Amino acid sequence: MGILSTLLLTPVLGILILALIPSKNTNQIRFTANLTALLAFLLSFWLVLNYDRSDGQIQFYEYFVFNPKLNTALALGVDGLSLPMVVLAALLTVIALLASFNIARNIKSYYVSILLLELGMLGVFLSQDWSLFYIFWELTLAPLFLLIDRWGGTRRHIASLNFVLYTMGGSIFMLISLLAISQYMPPHGGTLMSAMTVAAQSMPRDEQIWVLIGFLIGFGVKMPIFPLHGWLPLAHVEAPSPVSILLSGILLKMGAYGMIRVIVMLPEATQMLQTLLITLALIGMIYGGVLAWRQTDMKAMVAYSSVSHMGIILLDIATMNKTGLIGAVLQMTAHGLVAGAMFLLVGLLYERTHTRNILDYSSLVRVMPRFALFMTITLFAAMGLPGTVGFIAELHAIVGGFQQWGNLMILLGVSIMIGSAYAMRTIGMLFTGPVKPQMRNIEDLKLYELIAAGFLVVLIVMFGLWPAPLIDLSMATMNQMNGTIIQSIQ
């Protein structure tokens, strides 16, 4: 058994152990789930340490045949695109479980659902077979539906139903596109990503365009991109904060990850739809930023800011150049860290005050100085302040976009300014003014909360000051993908 299959089976092992623990042993359940998530993170970190950054090909490849007649197999592997997402998924699962100590009912099923969700996320990023990818993609649906519907807020039933309907609807379009490509596969050709890339590029150009539109809808719902974002704000607001960490930090990146794979598979169709992609990206960036600016509910603000940041990722993808592709990976990582930290901190504040209305707060810096420090750094990263990972990601988006569209990137600048406006507004309303009487005795962050939030904030600043390790991790793969795109469209 290889390292990737071991990593993939770690959450399964945790689920099996949890199934044997009596439901009344809550401390044992929490310990087992946290230990399982920590083990998965350590295995993903081992991958980073042993990954050859100079090689852009698939590494740690594993191939287990299921049915030789149909050529179906468990094909696993990582490259410079998937490895950062694998580590991010494992890390944010650890953070989410650390933030789950306030869950007081149905504890066993909650932790089983979180580990099942981790299995689906890891499977999506490790899969090198489209059939396997689709299975893991759909696997994330059930646990996330349960997590929102059973442990969410007052409108959790509507939020979970919206999520399911949107996601399943998008998945149908993705499945249709995959079936369309499979018609050009040789008999018993299987569904390996490498083989289907060759088949997709042999399709007539008009069919490639329709296939790309199907993928755009399927992956665009999950990202989400404008105007397929309707499920996201409600799901974020109603989901428990630990689930929001995973939803915004990782689940949205699954859509962006799939889109990057698709533009390499269908570069000619992507070039023909480039104008549509950049239009959707620019509208999404500004639209999401304006709506985030208008929110008084802090979770809704972070949700709409995610729509804006996903627009930046779509812009990076639409550039179809090396700088833009690297920027997409950086933005995916940056947003995962920033959104994860923000939902964690907002959730911890809500547990203490039972309100997310920003108008109810003032001068928390006097009452919760540690919280104020972490929240301020996170908001600075969200607005792309130099010295944070958000700046590095947005700089690549500006450079890559300018190479492709020139002065049109003024609109990206407008989006960044709107992001700065709502970030500074939040800082001002949370941490300035007189201390309100009901906010005088709020407890600051506890030790385990400090560890969870501090780890994310340290990574946000570290990658902002020293981004080379993160860039080097993806550079070879992005160079290879960019070469493939250039060769196909010339």
Sequence and secondary structure as in RCSB ss.txt:
>XXXX:A:sequence
MGILSTLLLTPVLGILILALIPSKNTNQIRFTANLTALLAFLLSFWLVLNYDRSDGQIQFYEYFVFNPKLNTALA
LGVDGLSLPMVVLAALLTVIALLASFNIARNIKSYYVSILLLELGMLGVFLSQDWSLFYIFWELTLAPLFLLIDR
WGGTRRHIASLNFVLYTMGGSIFMLISLLAISQYMPPHGGTLMSAMTVAAQSMPRDEQIWVLIGFLIGFGVKMPI
FPLHGWLPLAHVEAPSPVSILLSGILLKMGAYGMIRVIVMLPEATQMLQTLLITLALIGMIYGGVLAWRQTDMKA
MVAYSSVSHMGIILLDIATMNKTGLIGAVLQMTAHGLVAGAMFLLVGLLYERTHTRNILDYSSLVRVMPRFALFM
TITLFAAMGLPGTVGFIAELHAIVGGFQQWGNLMILLGVSIMIGSAYAMRTIGMLFTGPVKPQMRNIEDLKLYEL
IAAGFLVVLIVMFGLWPAPLIDLSMATMNQMNGTIIQSIQ
>XXXX:A:secstr
  HHHHHHHHHHHHHHHHHHS TT HHHHHHHHHHHHHHHHHHHHHHHHH  TT  S EEEEEEEEETTTTEEEE
EEE TTHHHHHHHHHHHHHHHHHTTTT  SSHHHHHHHHHHHHHHHHHHHHB BHHHHHHHHHHTHHHHHHHHHH
HS TTHHHHHHHHHHHHHHHHHHHHHHHHHHHTTS TT   BHHHHHHHHHTS HHHHHHHHHHHHHHHHHHTT 
TTS TTHHHHHHHS HHHHHHIIIIIHHHHHHHHHHHHHHSHHHHHHTHHHHHHHHHHHHHHHHHHHHH SBHHH
HHHHHHHHHHHHHHHHHHH SHHHHHHHHHHHHHHHHHHHHHHHHHHHHHHHHS  BGGG   HHHH HHHHHHH
HHHHHHHTT TTSHHHHHHHHHHHHHHHHHGGGGHHHHHHHHHHHHHHHHHHHHHHSS   GGGTT     HHHH
HHHHHHHHHHHHHHH  HHHHHHHHHHHHHHHHHHHHHH 
